[in-house]
Amino acid sequence: MNNVPETLNDRITALKQRATQQQGEIWQPQAGDVLVGAIAGSETVTHPLYGDQFQMLVRDEHGEIVKVWLSKYLRDNLRSQRAEQNDLIALTFHGKKKNAQGREFNSYTVFIEKV
């Protein structure tokens, strides 16, 4: 069954709702911060120097949309846990760490609860 609204007014209302839902602040965590909420979607932002950059949209416990920049690690982790829209997520930022080669990276723990 197709879930597309049938009338023009329904379509306009649905589009307005989508546009307002995807507003939000960018998550800028400090070590130890935890973001918990429901995955509300994703966005692609094209940067003039870095190309396409990806954001996950999380609806927090207050109903606000929070945008999370997705590193390769986070994208791979979400894929491996088969995260989908409306699944619950708990994302913990552990701060910046160094790998064996001395390169700095952002350390996270990701838990997904399927709906």
Backbone hydrogen bonds, N-H to C=O, Kabsch-Sander energy under -0.5 kcal/mol:
donor,donor_aa,acceptor,acceptor_aa,energy
11,R,7,T,-2.4
12,I,8,L,-2.7
13,T,9,N,-2.6
14,A,10,D,-2.6
15,L,11,R,-2.3
16,K,12,I,-2.5
17,Q,13,T,-2.3
18,R,14,A,-2.3
19,A,15,L,-2.5
20,T,16,K,-2.4
21,Q,17,Q,-2.1
22,Q,18,R,-1.3
23,Q,20,T,-1.1
25,E,65,I,-1.3
27,W,67,K,-3.6
32,G,93,F,-3.5
33,D,30,Q,-2.5
35,L,91,L,-2.8
36,V,34,V,-0.5
37,G,89,I,-2.0
38,A,59,R,-2.3
39,I,87,D,-2.9
40,A,57,L,-3.4
41,G,57,L,-1.1
43,E,55,Q,-2.3
45,V,53,Q,-3.3
47,H,45,V,-0.7
47,H,51,G,-3.0
51,G,47,H,-2.0
53,Q,45,V,-3.0
55,Q,43,E,-2.7
56,M,68,V,-2.5
57,L,41,G,-2.7
58,V,56,M,-0.5
58,V,66,V,-2.8
59,R,38,A,-3.1
60,D,58,V,-0.7
60,D,64,E,-2.8
61,E,36,V,-0.6
63,G,60,D,-2.1
66,V,58,V,-2.8
67,K,25,E,-3.3
68,V,56,M,-2.6
70,L,54,F,-3.0
71,S,69,W,-0.7
75,R,71,S,-2.7
76,D,72,K,-2.9
77,N,73,Y,-2.5
78,L,74,L,-2.6
79,R,75,R,-2.3
80,S,76,D,-2.7
81,Q,77,N,-1.6
82,R,79,R,-1.6
83,A,78,L,-2.7
86,N,39,I,-3.7
87,D,84,E,-2.0
88,L,113,E,-2.5
89,I,37,G,-3.1
90,A,111,F,-2.3
91,L,35,L,-2.9
92,T,90,A,-0.5
92,T,109,T,-2.7
93,F,33,D,-2.6
94,H,92,T,-0.6
94,H,107,S,-3.4
95,G,107,S,-0.6
97,K,105,F,-2.9
99,N,103,R,-2.5
102,G,99,N,-2.1
105,F,97,K,-2.6
107,S,95,G,-2.8
109,T,92,T,-1.9
111,F,90,A,-2.2
113,E,88,L,-2.6
114,K,112,I,-0.6
